[in-house]
Amino acid sequence: MRLLVVEDDTNIAHRIEATCVSDGLSCHVVETGSEALEMVKFYDYDAVILDLILPDIDGFEVLSRIRSVKNNTPVIVLSGINITEDKVKCLTMGADDYLTKPFSKIELLARIYAIVRRTSGHSSSMITIGPLSIDIKQRCAKIHGIEISLTSKEYSILELLALKKGSILPKESFLNHIYGGMDEPELKIVDVFICKLRKKIADLTGGLNLIETVWGRGYTLRNYTENEEIDDINDIRIS
């Protein structure tokens, strides 16, 4: 899971980043509203943590501009302003949550996971697709209750597929999710990760393929029902 932290107080920014990284999340930290708007324009984030008082444009304006371009990335306002009117204003403008400083690390993480789950259509931290279950809080995946041995990048790909179930994700989305624009390799590395994931899932399911290739567009998790027979076809072609 990838977060954008918009905070000009270095100490608070480092605290947020350390809290998130210690729980297996990755963060981009920026100090200004202008930087934040540039980042959300070019990169996909699972959530934005936004301070209201920034050195250039304030958090209200940042939030307004994000929503004005139909960007639905979850936004958690984290501010030292504990005024009801400001809380209501942020929520009315499209913020998904409002947390005041000083904040509890445990509460911040809980709110992040809750917001990402809800905006992805999931009511709990456990996402289940057929025999596959993914716990986004514990960062692990299981088949029929047996944990899949995954590298951090393999897990990140599977997590993204699960959170975005029903959507076809291009390879660029996976690179963005894994590397965040930093030293990204060639697109073909995504195919390698997908191939390894398919094999690990198939080894525990007797050959079931849950990850579909939509040619020319990307990858998606397939719809699966308990009564469905194992499909030997690995790819779907869309004309």
Secondary structure, DSSP 4 states (H G I P E B T S, - for coil): -EEEEE-S-HHHHHHHHHHHHHTT-EEEEESSHHHHHHHHHHS--SEEEE-S--SSS-HHHHHHHHHHTT----EEEEES---HHHHHHHHHHT-SEEEESS--HHHHHHHHHHHHHHHTT-SSSEEEETTEEEETTTTEEEETTEEP---HHHHHHHHHHHHTTTSPBPHHHHHHHHHTTSS---THHHHHHHHHHHHHHHHHHTS---EEEETTTEEEEPP--TTPPPP---EE---
